[in-house]
Amino acid sequence: MSTGTLLAIVIPVAVVVLLLAAGSALFTRHRSLQKRYGPEYERTVQDADSRLAAERELSAREKRHDKLDIKPLPDRLRDRYSRDWDNVQHEFVDRPQDAVHDADRLVTSLMHDRGYPTDSYDQQLKDLSVEHSRTLDHYRSAHEIDALSVSHKATTEQLRSAMVHYRALFDDLLSDDGQSRHAPA
């Protein structure tokens, strides 16, 4: 067999093997991100121009998150937050709108004390999505109801629902030990 014929066989085979390996790596990465982010993965894909752009966005979130100084709360601070939450829940009975606003402020304060930047709501969502994607829809829902309540358009049932949603994220943030739950990308 001549060298030319051998190269004509080996090169296409090598290209096919490389393409299969690349495809497998992309599929594994896709599955890993999909599993990790859950509903947030699909939301990001819908908002992006393509699946690849969404996956780049999620990877960028991970890199940004890795640079943040996310830390566990000392027991003393954790206990204070638990007491503060109990107070907000008791406040709901007499002043539901105020309680929802206070719940929003308490969750934001907890994020800050854990090490999350809290300047921008949109950036909060992105930063939280890396470690708290399972409770992120709760935060979105609660935040929307809080915005409605500012203009006095939220019903008592919606306000109650906001408290439940805030509680889900609050518990997730409060119980998190501050350690990354994912392998570096």
Stockholm file with secondary structure:
# STOCKHOLM 1.0

chainA/1-185         MSTGTLLAIVIPVAVVVLLLAAGSALFTRHRSLQKRYGPEYERTVQDADSRLAAERELSAREKRHDKLDIKPLPDRLRDRYSRDWDNVQHEFVDRPQDAVHDADRLVTSLMHDRGYPTDSYDQQLKDLSVEHSRTLDHYRSAHEIDALSVSHKATTEQLRSAMVHYRALFDDLLSDDGQSRHAPA
#=GR chainA/1-185 SS CCHHHHHHHHHHHHHHHHHHHHHHHHHHHHHHHHHHHTHHHHHHHHHSSSHHHHHHHHHHHHHHHHHSCCCCCCHHHHHHHHHHHHHHHHHHHHCHHHHHHHHHHHHHHHHHHHTCCCSCHHHHHHHHHHHHGGGHHHHHHHHHHHHHHHTTCCCHHHHHHHHHHHHHHHHHHHHCCSCCCSCCC
#=GC SS_cons         CCHHHHHHHHHHHHHHHHHHHHHHHHHHHHHHHHHHHTHHHHHHHHHSSSHHHHHHHHHHHHHHHHHSCCCCCCHHHHHHHHHHHHHHHHHHHHCHHHHHHHHHHHHHHHHHHHTCCCSCHHHHHHHHHHHHGGGHHHHHHHHHHHHHHHTTCCCHHHHHHHHHHHHHHHHHHHHCCSCCCSCCC
//
